[in-house]
Protein backbone atom coordinates (compact mmCIF):
# COMPACT_ATOMS: atom_id res chain seq x y z
CA UNK A 1 0.00 0.00 0.00
CA UNK A 2 1.45 3.33 -1.06
CA UNK A 3 1.50 6.58 0.87
CA UNK A 4 -1.36 7.77 -1.31
CA UNK A 5 -3.51 4.82 -0.26
CA UNK A 6 -2.66 5.36 3.39
CA UNK A 7 -3.55 9.03 3.09
CA UNK A 8 -6.77 7.90 1.45
CA UNK A 9 -7.56 6.19 4.74
CA UNK A 10 -7.07 9.58 6.37
CA UNK A 11 -9.47 11.19 3.96
CA UNK A 12 -11.92 8.37 4.49
CA UNK A 13 -12.32 9.06 8.16
CA UNK A 14 -11.99 12.82 7.82
CA UNK A 15 -14.72 13.06 5.20
CA UNK A 16 -17.67 13.80 7.41
CA UNK A 17 -21.29 14.95 7.22
CA UNK A 18 -22.27 13.03 4.09
CA UNK A 19 -25.85 13.63 2.88
CA UNK A 20 -28.24 11.67 5.06
CA UNK A 21 -29.74 9.93 2.05
CA UNK A 22 -26.28 8.52 1.25
CA UNK A 23 -25.18 7.57 4.74
CA UNK A 24 -26.18 7.67 8.37
CA UNK A 25 -25.49 10.60 10.68
CA UNK A 26 -22.04 11.07 12.17
CA UNK A 27 -21.69 10.77 15.94
CA UNK A 28 -19.79 13.87 17.10
CA UNK A 29 -20.10 13.20 20.84
CA UNK A 30 -16.35 12.51 21.08
CA UNK A 31 -13.21 12.11 18.96
CA UNK A 32 -13.37 8.32 18.86
CA UNK A 33 -17.06 8.24 17.99
CA UNK A 34 -16.52 10.89 15.34
CA UNK A 35 -13.69 9.01 13.61
CA UNK A 36 -15.47 5.64 13.74
CA UNK A 37 -18.89 6.79 12.56
CA UNK A 38 -17.42 9.10 9.93
CA UNK A 39 -15.41 6.24 8.47
CA UNK A 40 -18.51 4.07 8.21
CA UNK A 41 -20.48 6.88 6.59
CA UNK A 42 -17.77 7.56 4.05
CA UNK A 43 -17.30 3.91 3.20
CA UNK A 44 -21.05 3.48 2.72
CA UNK A 45 -21.05 6.30 0.18
CA UNK A 46 -18.04 4.83 -1.65
CA UNK A 47 -19.56 1.35 -1.79
CA UNK A 48 -22.80 2.74 -3.21
CA UNK A 49 -21.13 4.74 -6.00
CA UNK A 50 -17.64 3.27 -6.37
CA UNK A 51 -17.91 2.82 -10.15
CA UNK A 52 -18.71 6.51 -10.55
CA UNK A 53 -15.79 7.59 -8.39
CA UNK A 54 -13.38 5.29 -10.22
CA UNK A 55 -14.54 6.65 -13.57
CA UNK A 56 -14.29 10.29 -12.58
CA UNK A 57 -11.60 11.09 -9.96
CA UNK A 58 -12.78 14.69 -9.97
CA UNK A 59 -15.95 13.49 -8.22
CA UNK A 60 -13.81 12.16 -5.37
CA UNK A 61 -12.01 15.48 -5.07
CA UNK A 62 -15.35 17.30 -5.08
CA UNK A 63 -16.79 14.98 -2.43
CA UNK A 64 -13.78 15.43 -0.17
CA UNK A 65 -13.68 19.17 -0.76
CA UNK A 66 -17.35 19.60 0.10
CA UNK A 67 -17.35 17.62 3.34
CA UNK A 68 -13.79 17.59 4.68
CA UNK A 69 -13.01 21.24 5.21
CA UNK A 70 -15.49 21.94 8.06
CA UNK A 71 -13.93 19.14 10.15
CA UNK A 72 -10.27 19.60 9.33
CA UNK A 73 -8.37 22.32 11.18
CA UNK A 74 -6.63 23.52 8.02
CA UNK A 75 -5.40 26.80 9.52
CA UNK A 76 -3.79 25.13 12.53
CA UNK A 77 -2.22 22.41 10.37
CA UNK A 78 -0.91 24.94 7.86
CA UNK A 79 0.55 27.06 10.65
CA UNK A 80 2.43 24.07 12.03
CA UNK A 81 3.59 23.05 8.54
CA UNK A 82 5.01 26.51 7.89
CA UNK A 83 6.70 26.57 11.30
CA UNK A 84 8.92 29.63 11.72
CA UNK A 85 7.90 30.86 8.26
CA UNK A 86 4.36 31.43 9.58
CA UNK A 87 5.57 34.29 11.77
CA UNK A 88 7.17 36.15 8.87
CA UNK A 89 4.37 35.49 6.36
CA UNK A 90 1.89 38.24 5.60
CA UNK A 91 -1.83 37.67 6.28
CA UNK A 92 -2.38 37.32 2.52
CA UNK A 93 0.41 34.73 2.22
CA UNK A 94 -0.99 32.77 5.14
CA UNK A 95 -4.48 32.66 3.63
CA UNK A 96 -3.14 31.59 0.22
CA UNK A 97 -0.97 28.89 1.75
CA UNK A 98 -3.84 27.47 3.85
CA UNK A 99 -6.04 27.11 0.77
CA UNK A 100 -3.26 25.87 -1.52
CA UNK A 101 -1.97 23.31 1.00
CA UNK A 102 -5.42 21.88 1.62
CA UNK A 103 -6.26 21.64 -2.08
CA UNK A 104 -2.89 20.02 -2.75
CA UNK A 105 -3.69 17.27 -0.25
CA UNK A 106 -7.09 16.66 -1.82
CA UNK A 107 -5.64 16.63 -5.33
CA UNK A 108 -2.74 14.31 -4.50
CA UNK A 109 -4.54 11.76 -2.34
CA UNK A 110 -8.22 12.00 -3.14
CA UNK A 111 -8.09 9.69 -6.16
CA UNK A 112 -6.73 6.83 -4.04
CA UNK A 113 -9.86 7.06 -1.89
CA UNK A 114 -11.93 5.40 -4.62
CA UNK A 115 -10.08 2.12 -4.00
CA UNK A 116 -10.35 2.18 -0.21
CA UNK A 117 -12.62 -0.46 1.36
CA UNK A 118 -13.97 -0.97 4.86
CA UNK A 119 -12.29 -4.28 5.61
CA UNK A 120 -8.94 -2.53 5.50
CA UNK A 121 -9.73 -0.17 8.38
CA UNK A 122 -9.96 -0.78 12.13
CA UNK A 123 -10.70 2.03 14.59
CA UNK A 124 -9.76 1.54 18.25
CA UNK A 125 -11.78 3.10 21.10
CA UNK A 126 -10.38 6.40 22.34
CA UNK A 127 -9.86 6.96 26.06
CA UNK A 128 -9.85 10.55 27.33
CA UNK A 129 -10.89 12.68 30.26
CA UNK A 130 -14.28 14.46 30.12
CA UNK A 131 -12.58 17.87 30.00
CA UNK A 132 -9.91 16.88 27.45
CA UNK A 133 -9.14 19.41 24.74
CA UNK A 134 -6.84 17.16 22.72
CA UNK A 135 -7.09 13.52 21.71
CA UNK A 136 -5.43 10.82 19.63
CA UNK A 137 -7.55 8.21 17.88
CA UNK A 138 -5.67 5.08 16.87
CA UNK A 139 -6.56 3.10 13.78
CA UNK A 140 -5.02 0.36 11.67
CA UNK A 141 -5.00 0.11 7.89
CA UNK A 142 -4.47 -3.31 6.35
CA UNK A 143 -2.09 -3.49 3.42
CA UNK A 144 -2.75 -5.72 0.42
CA UNK A 145 -0.12 -8.18 1.72
CA UNK A 146 -1.87 -8.47 5.10
CA UNK A 147 0.48 -6.21 7.08
CA UNK A 148 -1.23 -3.77 9.43
CA UNK A 149 -0.11 -0.17 9.49
CA UNK A 150 -0.84 2.10 12.48
CA UNK A 151 -2.53 5.36 11.45
CA UNK A 152 -3.22 7.74 14.33
CA UNK A 153 -5.29 10.92 14.17
CA UNK A 154 -4.61 13.99 16.30
CA UNK A 155 -7.62 16.12 17.17
CA UNK A 156 -8.19 19.24 19.21
CA UNK A 157 -11.40 20.69 20.58
CA UNK A 158 -12.38 24.27 19.84
CA UNK A 159 -15.49 26.41 19.73
CA UNK A 160 -16.67 24.43 16.68
CA UNK A 161 -16.07 21.07 18.35
CA UNK A 162 -13.50 18.41 17.58
CA UNK A 163 -11.33 18.81 14.48
CA UNK A 164 -8.47 16.77 13.07
CA UNK A 165 -5.17 18.54 12.50
CA UNK A 166 -2.58 15.79 12.00
CA UNK A 167 -2.21 12.14 11.00
CA UNK A 168 0.71 9.92 11.94
CA UNK A 169 1.43 6.94 9.70
CA UNK A 170 3.86 4.31 10.97
CA UNK A 171 5.19 6.86 13.45
CA UNK A 172 5.67 9.60 10.85
CA UNK A 173 3.63 12.77 11.30
CA UNK A 174 2.48 14.28 8.03
CA UNK A 175 2.64 17.78 9.57
CA UNK A 176 6.28 17.26 10.54
CA UNK A 177 7.08 15.65 7.19
CA UNK A 178 5.55 18.49 5.19
CA UNK A 179 7.19 21.07 7.47
CA UNK A 180 10.62 19.65 6.66
CA UNK A 181 9.89 19.48 2.93
CA UNK A 182 8.33 22.93 2.67
CA UNK A 183 10.88 24.51 4.99
CA UNK A 184 13.79 23.58 2.76
CA UNK A 185 11.92 24.69 -0.36
CA UNK A 186 10.89 28.01 1.20
CA UNK A 187 14.47 28.69 2.33
CA UNK A 188 15.66 28.11 -1.22
CA UNK A 189 12.91 29.71 -3.32
CA UNK A 190 10.77 31.80 -1.00
CA UNK A 191 7.23 31.37 0.28
CA UNK A 192 5.49 32.95 -2.72
CA UNK A 193 7.15 30.48 -5.10
CA UNK A 194 6.01 27.52 -3.00
CA UNK A 195 2.45 28.85 -2.81
CA UNK A 196 2.35 29.36 -6.56
CA UNK A 197 3.58 25.80 -7.15
CA UNK A 198 0.85 24.40 -4.89
CA UNK A 199 -1.82 26.54 -6.56
CA UNK A 200 -0.74 25.30 -10.00
CA UNK A 201 -0.63 21.70 -8.84
CA UNK A 202 3.02 21.29 -9.83
CA UNK A 203 5.08 18.63 -7.98
CA UNK A 204 8.13 19.72 -5.95
CA UNK A 205 11.45 19.72 -7.73
CA UNK A 206 13.38 16.47 -7.40
CA UNK A 207 16.24 16.60 -4.93
CA UNK A 208 19.64 16.06 -6.47
CA UNK A 209 21.61 13.10 -5.22
CA UNK A 210 24.70 13.95 -3.20
JOZI-V895924 format. One record per backbone hydrogen bond with DSSP energy under -1.0 kcal/mol. CO is the residue of the C=O (numbers start at 1). NH is the residue of the N-H. Records with the same first field share a line. If there is no record, write none. Layout:
BEGIN
CO=NH / NH
END
This chain:
BEGIN
2=6
3=7
4=8
5=9
6=10
7=11
8=12
9=13
10=14
11=15
14=16
19=22 / 23
30=34
31=35
32=36
33=37
34=38
35=39
36=40
37=41
38=42
39=43
40=44
41=45
42=46
43=47
44=48
45=49
49=53
50=54
51=55
52=56
56=59
57=61
58=62
59=63
60=64
61=65
62=66
63=67
64=68
68=71
69=72
71=164
72=74
73=77
74=78
75=79
76=80
77=81
78=82
79=83
82=85
83=86
90=94
91=95
92=96
93=97
94=98
95=99
96=100
97=101
98=102
99=103
100=104
101=105
102=106
103=107
104=108
105=109
106=110
110=113
111=114
112=115
113=116
117=120
118=121
120=142
122=140
129=132
133=157
135=155
137=153
138=124
139=151
140=122
141=149
143=146
147=143
149=141
150=170
151=139
152=168
153=137
154=165 / 166
155=135
156=163
158=161
161=158
163=156
164=73
166=154
167=174
168=152
169=172
172=169
173=177
174=178
175=179
176=180
177=181
178=182
179=183
180=184
181=185
182=186
183=187
184=188
185=189
186=190
190=194
191=195
192=196
193=197
194=198
195=199
196=200
197=201 / 202
END
